[in-house]
């Protein structure tokens, strides 16, 4: 009985370590994307504004189309 408890505790700890590694990788990816977007917006503000407008327009069209169904 005690052996199974140790096995379960080991598996839980292994899962926590994997989750922590995965979350750290995700945070690094988000930080990298944020840095890229910040640089892009500073270098090309008009393109960034036009892109935001285009994404909003497409999203509005999709939502409008879905609400008609």
PQR file with spaces between the fields and no chain letter, atoms N, CA, C, O and H, PARSE charges and radii, in Angstrom:
ATOM       1  N    UNK     1       0.826   -1.195    0.000 -0.4000 1.5000
ATOM       2  CA   UNK     1       0.000    0.000    0.000 -0.0000 2.0000
ATOM       3  C    UNK     1       0.867    1.253    0.000  0.5500 1.7000
ATOM       4  O    UNK     1       0.574    2.214   -0.712 -0.5500 1.4000
ATOM       5  N    UNK     2       1.914    1.245    0.784 -0.4000 1.5000
ATOM       6  CA   UNK     2       2.813    2.394    0.885 -0.0000 2.0000
ATOM       7  C    UNK     2       3.555    2.633   -0.419  0.5500 1.7000
ATOM       8  O    UNK     2       3.849    3.776   -0.767 -0.5500 1.4000
ATOM       9  H    UNK     2       2.152    0.465    1.362  0.4000 1.0000
ATOM      10  N    UNK     3       3.863    1.545   -1.155 -0.4000 1.5000
ATOM      11  CA   UNK     3       4.575    1.667   -2.425 -0.0000 2.0000
ATOM      12  C    UNK     3       3.727    2.403   -3.456  0.5500 1.7000
ATOM      13  O    UNK     3       4.247    3.224   -4.211 -0.5500 1.4000
ATOM      14  H    UNK     3       3.624    0.616   -0.872  0.4000 1.0000
ATOM      15  N    UNK     4       2.445    2.121   -3.494 -0.4000 1.5000
ATOM      16  CA   UNK     4       1.579    2.793   -4.463 -0.0000 2.0000
ATOM      17  C    UNK     4       1.460    4.281   -4.141  0.5500 1.7000
ATOM      18  O    UNK     4       1.354    5.107   -5.047 -0.5500 1.4000
ATOM      19  H    UNK     4       2.023    1.454   -2.880  0.4000 1.0000
ATOM      20  N    UNK     5       1.479    4.619   -2.870 -0.4000 1.5000
ATOM      21  CA   UNK     5       1.433    6.040   -2.462 -0.0000 2.0000
ATOM      22  C    UNK     5       2.683    6.764   -2.951  0.5500 1.7000
ATOM      23  O    UNK     5       2.594    7.896   -3.427 -0.5500 1.4000
ATOM      24  H    UNK     5       1.566    3.948   -2.133  0.4000 1.0000
ATOM      25  N    UNK     6       3.827    6.133   -2.841 -0.4000 1.5000
ATOM      26  CA   UNK     6       5.083    6.723   -3.305 -0.0000 2.0000
ATOM      27  C    UNK     6       5.050    6.875   -4.823  0.5500 1.7000
ATOM      28  O    UNK     6       5.506    7.888   -5.353 -0.5500 1.4000
ATOM      29  H    UNK     6       3.899    5.214   -2.454  0.4000 1.0000
ATOM      30  N    UNK     7       4.514    5.877   -5.524 -0.4000 1.5000
ATOM      31  CA   UNK     7       4.407    5.943   -6.980 -0.0000 2.0000
ATOM      32  C    UNK     7       3.513    7.098   -7.405  0.5500 1.7000
ATOM      33  O    UNK     7       3.842    7.842   -8.329 -0.5500 1.4000
ATOM      34  H    UNK     7       4.143    5.054   -5.093  0.4000 1.0000
ATOM      35  N    UNK     8       2.385    7.244   -6.726 -0.4000 1.5000
ATOM      36  CA   UNK     8       1.451    8.325   -7.057 -0.0000 2.0000
ATOM      37  C    UNK     8       2.106    9.679   -6.781  0.5500 1.7000
ATOM      38  O    UNK     8       2.003   10.596   -7.596 -0.5500 1.4000
ATOM      39  H    UNK     8       2.118    6.640   -5.975  0.4000 1.0000
ATOM      40  N    UNK     9       2.774    9.806   -5.640 -0.4000 1.5000
ATOM      41  CA   UNK     9       3.466   11.068   -5.327 -0.0000 2.0000
ATOM      42  C    UNK     9       4.525   11.391   -6.367  0.5500 1.7000
ATOM      43  O    UNK     9       4.689   12.548   -6.754 -0.5500 1.4000
ATOM      44  H    UNK     9       2.857    9.062   -4.978  0.4000 1.0000
ATOM      45  N    UNK    10       5.244   10.369   -6.821 -0.4000 1.5000
ATOM      46  CA   UNK    10       6.260   10.571   -7.860 -0.0000 2.0000
ATOM      47  C    UNK    10       5.645   11.034   -9.167  0.5500 1.7000
ATOM      48  O    UNK    10       6.177   11.920   -9.836 -0.5500 1.4000
ATOM      49  H    UNK    10       5.110    9.429   -6.507  0.4000 1.0000
ATOM      50  N    UNK    11       4.527   10.432   -9.524 -0.4000 1.5000
ATOM      51  CA   UNK    11       3.847   10.827  -10.756 -0.0000 2.0000
ATOM      52  C    UNK    11       3.304   12.252  -10.664  0.5500 1.7000
ATOM      53  O    UNK    11       3.349   13.007  -11.635 -0.5500 1.4000
ATOM      54  H    UNK    11       4.096    9.712   -8.980  0.4000 1.0000
ATOM      55  N    UNK    12       2.797   12.606   -9.499 -0.4000 1.5000
ATOM      56  CA   UNK    12       2.292   13.965   -9.311 -0.0000 2.0000
ATOM      57  C    UNK    12       3.427   14.969   -9.448  0.5500 1.7000
ATOM      58  O    UNK    12       3.280   15.998  -10.108 -0.5500 1.4000
ATOM      59  H    UNK    12       2.761   11.993   -8.709  0.4000 1.0000
ATOM      60  N    UNK    13       4.551   14.667   -8.826 -0.4000 1.5000
ATOM      61  CA   UNK    13       5.708   15.570   -8.903 -0.0000 2.0000
ATOM      62  C    UNK    13       6.221   15.681  -10.340  0.5500 1.7000
ATOM      63  O    UNK    13       6.584   16.769  -10.788 -0.5500 1.4000
ATOM      64  H    UNK    13       4.670   13.831   -8.290  0.4000 1.0000
ATOM      65  N    UNK    14       6.249   14.577  -11.046 -0.4000 1.5000
ATOM      66  CA   UNK    14       6.676   14.585  -12.446 -0.0000 2.0000
ATOM      67  C    UNK    14       5.735   15.444  -13.294  0.5500 1.7000
ATOM      68  O    UNK    14       6.177   16.194  -14.165 -0.5500 1.4000
ATOM      69  H    UNK    14       5.954   13.694  -10.682  0.4000 1.0000
ATOM      70  N    UNK    15       4.438   15.323  -13.029 -0.4000 1.5000
ATOM      71  CA   UNK    15       3.459   16.135  -13.750 -0.0000 2.0000
ATOM      72  C    UNK    15       3.635   17.610  -13.460  0.5500 1.7000
ATOM      73  O    UNK    15       3.522   18.438  -14.364 -0.5500 1.4000
ATOM      74  H    UNK    15       4.078   14.714  -12.322  0.4000 1.0000
ATOM      75  N    UNK    16       3.910   17.950  -12.213 -0.4000 1.5000
ATOM      76  CA   UNK    16       4.144   19.355  -11.859 -0.0000 2.0000
ATOM      77  C    UNK    16       5.364   19.903  -12.580  0.5500 1.7000
ATOM      78  O    UNK    16       5.340   21.024  -13.088 -0.5500 1.4000
ATOM      79  H    UNK    16       4.002   17.277  -11.478  0.4000 1.0000
ATOM      80  N    UNK    17       6.431   19.111  -12.624 -0.4000 1.5000
ATOM      81  CA   UNK    17       7.645   19.560  -13.306 -0.0000 2.0000
ATOM      82  C    UNK    17       7.393   19.783  -14.790  0.5500 1.7000
ATOM      83  O    UNK    17       7.856   20.774  -15.356 -0.5500 1.4000
ATOM      84  H    UNK    17       6.450   18.201  -12.211  0.4000 1.0000
ATOM      85  N    UNK    18       6.667   18.875  -15.422 -0.4000 1.5000
ATOM      86  CA   UNK    18       6.352   19.025  -16.847 -0.0000 2.0000
ATOM      87  C    UNK    18       5.480   20.261  -17.075  0.5500 1.7000
ATOM      88  O    UNK    18       5.693   21.015  -18.024 -0.5500 1.4000
ATOM      89  H    UNK    18       6.290   18.071  -14.962  0.4000 1.0000
ATOM      90  N    UNK    19       4.503   20.457  -16.197 -0.4000 1.5000
ATOM      91  CA   UNK    19       3.639   21.624  -16.321 -0.0000 2.0000
ATOM      92  C    UNK    19       4.447   22.909  -16.163  0.5500 1.7000
ATOM      93  O    UNK    19       4.253   23.856  -16.925 -0.5500 1.4000
ATOM      94  H    UNK    19       4.331   19.844  -15.426  0.4000 1.0000
ATOM      95  N    UNK    20       5.345   22.954  -15.189 -0.4000 1.5000
ATOM      96  CA   UNK    20       6.180   24.141  -14.985 -0.0000 2.0000
ATOM      97  C    UNK    20       7.066   24.406  -16.196  0.5500 1.7000
ATOM      98  O    UNK    20       7.214   25.556  -16.610 -0.5500 1.4000
ATOM      99  H    UNK    20       5.503   22.185  -14.570  0.4000 1.0000
ATOM     100  N    UNK    21       7.658   23.360  -16.770 -0.4000 1.5000
ATOM     101  CA   UNK    21       8.480   23.530  -17.972 -0.0000 2.0000
ATOM     102  C    UNK    21       7.645   24.074  -19.128  0.5500 1.7000
ATOM     103  O    UNK    21       8.069   24.980  -19.846 -0.5500 1.4000
ATOM     104  H    UNK    21       7.539   22.426  -16.433  0.4000 1.0000
ATOM     105  N    UNK    22       6.450   23.504  -19.293 -0.4000 1.5000
ATOM     106  CA   UNK    22       5.566   23.938  -20.372 -0.0000 2.0000
ATOM     107  C    UNK    22       5.140   25.394  -20.184  0.5500 1.7000
ATOM     108  O    UNK    22       5.107   26.164  -21.143 -0.5500 1.4000
ATOM     109  H    UNK    22       6.106   22.769  -18.709  0.4000 1.0000
ATOM     110  N    UNK    23       4.818   25.762  -18.959 -0.4000 1.5000
ATOM     111  CA   UNK    23       4.389   27.138  -18.709 -0.0000 2.0000
ATOM     112  C    UNK    23       5.536   28.123  -18.901  0.5500 1.7000
ATOM     113  O    UNK    23       5.314   29.234  -19.382 -0.5500 1.4000
ATOM     114  H    UNK    23       4.845   25.136  -18.179  0.4000 1.0000
ATOM     115  N    UNK    24       6.760   27.737  -18.534 -0.4000 1.5000
ATOM     116  CA   UNK    24       7.908   28.613  -18.766 -0.0000 2.0000
ATOM     117  C    UNK    24       8.153   28.818  -20.257  0.5500 1.7000
ATOM     118  O    UNK    24       8.448   29.932  -20.689 -0.5500 1.4000
ATOM     119  H    UNK    24       6.940   26.835  -18.143  0.4000 1.0000
ATOM     120  N    UNK    25       8.034   27.761  -21.037 -0.4000 1.5000
ATOM     121  CA   UNK    25       8.193   27.884  -22.481 -0.0000 2.0000
ATOM     122  C    UNK    25       7.111   28.788  -23.068  0.5500 1.7000
ATOM     123  O    UNK    25       7.383   29.598  -23.955 -0.5500 1.4000
ATOM     124  H    UNK    25       7.794   26.855  -20.686  0.4000 1.0000
ATOM     125  N    UNK    26       5.894   28.647  -22.571 -0.4000 1.5000
ATOM     126  CA   UNK    26       4.799   29.490  -23.037 -0.0000 2.0000
ATOM     127  C    UNK    26       5.033   30.955  -22.705  0.5500 1.7000
ATOM     128  O    UNK    26       4.780   31.832  -23.531 -0.5500 1.4000
ATOM     129  H    UNK    26       5.674   27.990  -21.851  0.4000 1.0000
ATOM     130  N    UNK    27       5.515   31.219  -21.502 -0.4000 1.5000
ATOM     131  CA   UNK    27       5.798   32.600  -21.097 -0.0000 2.0000
ATOM     132  C    UNK    27       6.925   33.197  -21.946  0.5500 1.7000
ATOM     133  O    UNK    27       6.872   34.373  -22.304 -0.5500 1.4000
ATOM     134  H    UNK    27       5.720   30.507  -20.831  0.4000 1.0000
ATOM     135  N    UNK    28       7.928   32.403  -22.263 -0.4000 1.5000
ATOM     136  CA   UNK    28       9.009   32.878  -23.133 -0.0000 2.0000
ATOM     137  C    UNK    28       8.476   33.212  -24.520  0.5500 1.7000
ATOM     138  O    UNK    28       8.860   34.221  -25.112 -0.5500 1.4000
ATOM     139  H    UNK    28       7.971   31.447  -21.972  0.4000 1.0000
ATOM     140  N    UNK    29       7.590   32.361  -25.037 -0.4000 1.5000
ATOM     141  CA   UNK    29       7.002   32.593  -26.355 -0.0000 2.0000
ATOM     142  C    UNK    29       6.175   33.874  -26.360  0.5500 1.7000
ATOM     143  O    UNK    29       6.269   34.670  -27.294 -0.5500 1.4000
ATOM     144  H    UNK    29       7.278   31.542  -24.556  0.4000 1.0000
ATOM     145  N    UNK    30       5.373   34.074  -25.333 -0.4000 1.5000
ATOM     146  CA   UNK    30       4.538   35.273  -25.245 -0.0000 2.0000
ATOM     147  C    UNK    30       5.409   36.519  -25.132  0.5500 1.7000
ATOM     148  O    UNK    30       5.118   37.536  -25.762 -0.5500 1.4000
ATOM     149  H    UNK    30       5.296   33.427  -24.574  0.4000 1.0000
ATOM     150  N    UNK    31       6.462   36.450  -24.344 -0.4000 1.5000
ATOM     151  CA   UNK    31       7.365   37.597  -24.199 -0.0000 2.0000
ATOM     152  C    UNK    31       8.034   37.924  -25.530  0.5500 1.7000
ATOM     153  O    UNK    31       8.190   39.094  -25.878 -0.5500 1.4000
ATOM     154  H    UNK    31       6.698   35.624  -23.833  0.4000 1.0000
ATOM     155  N    UNK    32       8.426   36.899  -26.269 -0.4000 1.5000
ATOM     156  CA   UNK    32       9.049   37.107  -27.571 -0.0000 2.0000
ATOM     157  C    UNK    32       8.063   37.734  -28.560  0.5500 1.7000
ATOM     158  O    UNK    32       8.412   38.661  -29.291 -0.5500 1.4000
ATOM     159  H    UNK    32       8.298   35.948  -25.986  0.4000 1.0000
ATOM     160  N    UNK    33       6.841   37.227  -28.577 -0.4000 1.5000
ATOM     161  CA   UNK    33       5.822   37.775  -29.478 -0.0000 2.0000
ATOM     162  C    UNK    33       5.501   39.211  -29.101  0.5500 1.7000
ATOM     163  O    UNK    33       5.327   40.055  -29.981 -0.5500 1.4000
ATOM     164  H    UNK    33       6.557   36.474  -27.984  0.4000 1.0000
ATOM     165  N    UNK    34       5.419   39.502  -27.812 -0.4000 1.5000
ATOM     166  CA   UNK    34       5.128   40.851  -27.346 -0.0000 2.0000
ATOM     167  C    UNK    34       6.241   41.809  -27.765  0.5500 1.7000
ATOM     168  O    UNK    34       5.969   42.927  -28.203 -0.5500 1.4000
ATOM     169  H    UNK    34       5.560   38.817  -27.098  0.4000 1.0000
ATOM     170  N    UNK    35       7.479   41.375  -27.634 -0.4000 1.5000
ATOM     171  CA   UNK    35       8.615   42.204  -28.035 -0.0000 2.0000
ATOM     172  C    UNK    35       8.575   42.480  -29.536  0.5500 1.7000
ATOM     173  O    UNK    35       8.810   43.606  -29.974 -0.5500 1.4000
ATOM     174  H    UNK    35       7.699   40.466  -27.278  0.4000 1.0000
ATOM     175  N    UNK    36       8.273   41.440  -30.321 -0.4000 1.5000
ATOM     176  CA   UNK    36       8.191   41.612  -31.767 -0.0000 2.0000
ATOM     177  C    UNK    36       7.089   42.594  -32.149  0.5500 1.7000
ATOM     178  O    UNK    36       7.299   43.481  -32.976 -0.5500 1.4000
ATOM     179  H    UNK    36       8.082   40.525  -29.965  0.4000 1.0000
ATOM     180  N    UNK    37       5.912   42.431  -31.540 -0.4000 1.5000
ATOM     181  CA   UNK    37       4.798   43.319  -31.867 -0.0000 2.0000
ATOM     182  C    UNK    37       5.075   44.758  -31.452  0.5500 1.7000
ATOM     183  O    UNK    37       4.734   45.693  -32.176 -0.5500 1.4000
ATOM     184  H    UNK    37       5.742   41.710  -30.868  0.4000 1.0000
ATOM     185  N    UNK    38       5.687   44.935  -30.299 -0.4000 1.5000
ATOM     186  CA   UNK    38       6.031   46.283  -29.842 -0.0000 2.0000
ATOM     187  C    UNK    38       6.991   46.956  -30.819  0.5500 1.7000
ATOM     188  O    UNK    38       6.808   48.119  -31.180 -0.5500 1.4000
ATOM     189  H    UNK    38       5.964   44.175  -29.711  0.4000 1.0000
ATOM     190  N    UNK    39       8.008   46.223  -31.238 -0.4000 1.5000
ATOM     191  CA   UNK    39       8.960   46.778  -32.204 -0.0000 2.0000
ATOM     192  C    UNK    39       8.282   47.097  -33.533  0.5500 1.7000
ATOM     193  O    UNK    39       8.536   48.141  -34.134 -0.5500 1.4000
ATOM     194  H    UNK    39       8.157   45.279  -30.945  0.4000 1.0000
ATOM     195  N    UNK    40       7.414   46.188  -33.988 -0.4000 1.5000
ATOM     196  CA   UNK    40       6.727   46.401  -35.257 -0.0000 2.0000
ATOM     197  C    UNK    40       5.833   47.638  -35.194  0.5500 1.7000
ATOM     198  O    UNK    40       5.802   48.428  -36.138 -0.5500 1.4000
ATOM     199  H    UNK    40       7.208   45.340  -33.499  0.4000 1.0000
ATOM     200  N    UNK    41       5.112   47.809  -34.098 -0.4000 1.5000
ATOM     201  CA   UNK    41       4.220   48.956  -33.966 -0.0000 2.0000
ATOM     202  C    UNK    41       5.003   50.258  -33.942  0.5500 1.7000
ATOM     203  O    UNK    41       4.563   51.261  -34.503 -0.5500 1.4000
ATOM     204  H    UNK    41       5.137   47.167  -33.332  0.4000 1.0000
ATOM     205  N    UNK    42       6.152   50.244  -33.299 -0.4000 1.5000
ATOM     206  CA   UNK    42       6.985   51.455  -33.261 -0.0000 2.0000
ATOM     207  C    UNK    42       7.569   51.779  -34.631  0.5500 1.7000
ATOM     208  O    UNK    42       7.687   52.949  -34.995 -0.5500 1.4000
ATOM     209  H    UNK    42       6.509   49.429  -32.843  0.4000 1.0000
ATOM     210  N    UNK    43       7.934   50.749  -35.391 -0.4000 1.5000
ATOM     211  CA   UNK    43       8.562   50.969  -36.689 -0.0000 2.0000
ATOM     212  C    UNK    43       7.545   51.250  -37.796  0.5500 1.7000
ATOM     213  O    UNK    43       7.818   52.040  -38.700 -0.5500 1.4000
ATOM     214  H    UNK    43       7.839   49.798  -35.095  0.4000 1.0000
ATOM     215  N    UNK    44       6.393   50.620  -37.732 -0.4000 1.5000
ATOM     216  CA   UNK    44       5.375   50.734  -38.790 -0.0000 2.0000
ATOM     217  C    UNK    44       3.996   51.012  -38.192  0.5500 1.7000
ATOM     218  O    UNK    44       3.128   50.142  -38.244 -0.5500 1.4000
ATOM     219  H    UNK    44       6.171   49.979  -36.998  0.4000 1.0000
ATOM     220  N    UNK    45       3.772   52.196  -37.629 -0.4000 1.5000
ATOM     221  CA   UNK    45       2.491   52.443  -36.966 -0.0000 2.0000
ATOM     222  C    UNK    45       1.287   52.427  -37.910  0.5500 1.7000
ATOM     223  O    UNK    45       0.215   51.952  -37.535 -0.5500 1.4000
ATOM     224  H    UNK    45       4.478   52.903  -37.587  0.4000 1.0000
ATOM     225  N    UNK    46       1.455   52.941  -39.126 -0.4000 1.5000
ATOM     226  CA   UNK    46       0.317   52.956  -40.054 -0.0000 2.0000
ATOM     227  C    UNK    46      -0.100   51.553  -40.467  0.5500 1.7000
ATOM     228  O    UNK    46      -1.292   51.256  -40.555 -0.5500 1.4000
ATOM     229  H    UNK    46       2.326   53.327  -39.431  0.4000 1.0000
ATOM     230  N    UNK    47       0.865   50.702  -40.716 -0.4000 1.5000
ATOM     231  CA   UNK    47       0.542   49.319  -41.073 -0.0000 2.0000
ATOM     232  C    UNK    47      -0.115   48.614  -39.890  0.5500 1.7000
ATOM     233  O    UNK    47      -1.040   47.822  -40.071 -0.5500 1.4000
ATOM     234  H    UNK    47       1.833   50.943  -40.645  0.4000 1.0000
ATOM     235  N    UNK    48       0.361   48.901  -38.680 -0.4000 1.5000
ATOM     236  CA   UNK    48      -0.228   48.288  -37.487 -0.0000 2.0000
ATOM     237  C    UNK    48      -1.680   48.723  -37.307  0.5500 1.7000
ATOM     238  O    UNK    48      -2.534   47.898  -36.985 -0.5500 1.4000
ATOM     239  H    UNK    48       1.113   49.544  -38.533  0.4000 1.0000
ATOM     240  N    UNK    49      -1.966   49.997  -37.510 -0.4000 1.5000
ATOM     241  CA   UNK    49      -3.336   50.497  -37.377 -0.0000 2.0000
ATOM     242  C    UNK    49      -4.225   49.901  -38.465  0.5500 1.7000
ATOM     243  O    UNK    49      -5.351   49.485  -38.194 -0.5500 1.4000
ATOM     244  H    UNK    49      -1.272   50.667  -37.772  0.4000 1.0000
ATOM     245  N    UNK    50      -3.715   49.859  -39.700 -0.4000 1.5000
ATOM     246  CA   UNK    50      -4.491   49.277  -40.798 -0.0000 2.0000
ATOM     247  C    UNK    50      -4.754   47.794  -40.551  0.5500 1.7000
ATOM     248  O    UNK    50      -5.843   47.299  -40.841 -0.5500 1.4000
ATOM     249  H    UNK    50      -2.800   50.196  -39.921  0.4000 1.0000
ATOM     250  N    UNK    51      -3.765   47.090  -40.020 -0.4000 1.5000
ATOM     251  CA   UNK    51      -3.940   45.665  -39.725 -0.0000 2.0000
ATOM     252  C    UNK    51      -4.976   45.454  -38.633  0.5500 1.7000
ATOM     253  O    UNK    51      -5.800   44.543  -38.722 -0.5500 1.4000
ATOM     254  H    UNK    51      -2.881   47.492  -39.784  0.4000 1.0000
ATOM     255  N    UNK    52      -4.939   46.288  -37.610 -0.4000 1.5000
ATOM     256  CA   UNK    52      -5.921   46.177  -36.528 -0.0000 2.0000
ATOM     257  C    UNK    52      -7.327   46.443  -37.062  0.5500 1.7000
ATOM     258  O    UNK    52      -8.279   45.756  -36.690 -0.5500 1.4000
ATOM     259  H    UNK    52      -4.270   47.027  -37.538  0.4000 1.0000
ATOM     260  N    UNK    53      -7.452   47.436  -37.927 -0.4000 1.5000
ATOM     261  CA   UNK    53      -8.752   47.728  -38.538 -0.0000 2.0000
ATOM     262  C    UNK    53      -9.230   46.541  -39.372  0.5500 1.7000
ATOM     263  O    UNK    53     -10.395   46.151  -39.294 -0.5500 1.4000
ATOM     264  H    UNK    53      -6.680   47.994  -38.229  0.4000 1.0000
ATOM     265  N    UNK    54      -8.328   45.970  -40.167 -0.4000 1.5000
ATOM     266  CA   UNK    54      -8.703   44.847  -41.028 -0.0000 2.0000
ATOM     267  C    UNK    54      -9.137   43.637  -40.200  0.5500 1.7000
ATOM     268  O    UNK    54     -10.126   42.983  -40.531 -0.5500 1.4000
ATOM     269  H    UNK    54      -7.381   46.287  -40.231  0.4000 1.0000
ATOM     270  N    UNK    55      -8.418   43.341  -39.146 -0.4000 1.5000
ATOM     271  CA   UNK    55      -8.781   42.203  -38.292 -0.0000 2.0000
ATOM     272  C    UNK    55     -10.133   42.460  -37.641  0.5500 1.7000
ATOM     273  O    UNK    55     -10.963   41.554  -37.569 -0.5500 1.4000
ATOM     274  H    UNK    55      -7.614   43.872  -38.877  0.4000 1.0000
ATOM     275  N    UNK    56     -10.364   43.668  -37.169 -0.4000 1.5000
ATOM     276  CA   UNK    56     -11.644   44.008  -36.562 -0.0000 2.0000
ATOM     277  C    UNK    56     -12.787   43.921  -37.559  0.5500 1.7000
ATOM     278  O    UNK    56     -13.874   43.447  -37.229 -0.5500 1.4000
ATOM     279  H    UNK    56      -9.690   44.404  -37.227  0.4000 1.0000
ATOM     280  N    UNK    57     -12.538   44.377  -38.776 -0.4000 1.5000
ATOM     281  CA   UNK    57     -13.566   44.332  -39.819 -0.0000 2.0000
ATOM     282  C    UNK    57     -13.933   42.892  -40.162  0.5500 1.7000
ATOM     283  O    UNK    57     -15.112   42.554  -40.268 -0.5500 1.4000
ATOM     284  H    UNK    57     -11.655   44.762  -39.044  0.4000 1.0000
ATOM     285  N    UNK    58     -12.923   42.053  -40.334 -0.4000 1.5000
ATOM     286  CA   UNK    58     -13.177   40.648  -40.660 -0.0000 2.0000
ATOM     287  C    UNK    58     -13.908   39.966  -39.506  0.5500 1.7000
ATOM     288  O    UNK    58     -14.843   39.198  -39.731 -0.5500 1.4000
ATOM     289  H    UNK    58     -11.966   42.328  -40.249  0.4000 1.0000
ATOM     290  N    UNK    59     -13.489   40.239  -38.281 -0.4000 1.5000
ATOM     291  CA   UNK    59     -14.161   39.641  -37.125 -0.0000 2.0000
ATOM     292  C    UNK    59     -15.616   40.084  -37.052  0.5500 1.7000
ATOM     293  O    UNK    59     -16.496   39.278  -36.752 -0.5500 1.4000
ATOM     294  H    UNK    59     -12.729   40.863  -38.098  0.4000 1.0000
ATOM     295  N    UNK    60     -15.874   41.359  -37.325 -0.4000 1.5000
ATOM     296  CA   UNK    60     -17.252   41.862  -37.303 -0.0000 2.0000
ATOM     297  C    UNK    60     -18.095   41.194  -38.395  0.5500 1.7000
ATOM     298  O    UNK    60     -19.257   40.855  -38.171 -0.5500 1.4000
ATOM     299  H    UNK    60     -15.159   42.014  -37.569  0.4000 1.0000
ATOM     300  N    UNK    61     -17.508   41.014  -39.555 -0.4000 1.5000
ATOM     301  CA   UNK    61     -18.243   40.353  -40.648 -0.0000 2.0000
ATOM     302  C    UNK    61     -18.561   38.899  -40.295  0.5500 1.7000
ATOM     303  O    UNK    61     -19.662   38.416  -40.559 -0.5500 1.4000
ATOM     304  H    UNK    61     -16.565   41.290  -39.737  0.4000 1.0000
ATOM     305  N    UNK    62     -17.606   38.220  -39.707 -0.4000 1.5000
ATOM     306  CA   UNK    62     -17.836   36.821  -39.331 -0.0000 2.0000
ATOM     307  C    UNK    62     -18.917   36.739  -38.260  0.5500 1.7000
ATOM     308  O    UNK    62     -19.825   35.914  -38.363 -0.5500 1.4000
ATOM     309  H    UNK    62     -16.712   38.613  -39.493  0.4000 1.0000
ATOM     310  N    UNK    63     -18.833   37.571  -37.245 -0.4000 1.5000
ATOM     311  CA   UNK    63     -19.840   37.565  -36.192 -0.0000 2.0000
ATOM     312  C    UNK    63     -21.208   37.953  -36.718  0.5500 1.7000
ATOM     313  O    UNK    63     -22.220   37.396  -36.292 -0.5500 1.4000
ATOM     314  H    UNK    63     -18.095   38.241  -37.161  0.4000 1.0000
ATOM     315  N    UNK    64     -21.248   38.901  -37.636 -0.4000 1.5000
ATOM     316  CA   UNK    64     -22.517   39.305  -38.234 -0.0000 2.0000
ATOM     317  C    UNK    64     -23.123   38.133  -39.027  0.5500 1.7000
ATOM     318  O    UNK    64     -24.325   37.873  -38.960 -0.5500 1.4000
ATOM     319  H    UNK    64     -20.426   39.354  -37.981  0.4000 1.0000
ATOM     320  N    UNK    65     -22.275   37.450  -39.762 -0.4000 1.5000
ATOM     321  CA   UNK    65     -22.745   36.320  -40.539 -0.0000 2.0000
ATOM     322  C    UNK    65     -23.247   35.202  -39.638  0.5500 1.7000
ATOM     323  O    UNK    65     -24.263   34.576  -39.939 -0.5500 1.4000
ATOM     324  H    UNK    65     -21.299   37.661  -39.817  0.4000 1.0000
ATOM     325  N    UNK    66     -22.547   34.941  -38.532 -0.4000 1.5000
ATOM     326  CA   UNK    66     -22.950   33.893  -37.617 -0.0000 2.0000
ATOM     327  C    UNK    66     -24.248   34.226  -36.881  0.5500 1.7000
ATOM     328  O    UNK    66     -25.023   33.329  -36.551 -0.5500 1.4000
ATOM     329  H    UNK    66     -21.722   35.449  -38.287  0.4000 1.0000
ATOM     330  N    UNK    67     -24.485   35.504  -36.628 -0.4000 1.5000
ATOM     331  CA   UNK    67     -25.687   35.891  -35.895 -0.0000 2.0000
ATOM     332  C    UNK    67     -26.943   35.810  -36.779  0.5500 1.7000
ATOM     333  O    UNK    67     -28.054   35.724  -36.257 -0.5500 1.4000
ATOM     334  H    UNK    67     -23.855   36.233  -36.897  0.4000 1.0000
ATOM     335  N    UNK    68     -26.783   35.836  -38.080 -0.4000 1.5000
ATOM     336  CA   UNK    68     -27.924   35.730  -38.996 -0.0000 2.0000
ATOM     337  C    UNK    68     -28.466   34.325  -39.098  0.5500 1.7000
ATOM     338  O    UNK    68     -29.613   34.128  -39.500 -0.5500 1.4000
ATOM     339  H    UNK    68     -25.880   35.906  -38.505  0.4000 1.0000
ATOM     340  N    UNK    69     -27.661   33.350  -38.741 -0.4000 1.5000
ATOM     341  CA   UNK    69     -28.077   31.941  -38.882 -0.0000 2.0000
ATOM     342  C    UNK    69     -29.151   31.628  -37.975  0.5500 1.7000
ATOM     343  O    UNK    69     -29.629   30.493  -37.952 -0.5500 1.4000
ATOM     344  H    UNK    69     -26.729   33.510  -38.415  0.4000 1.0000
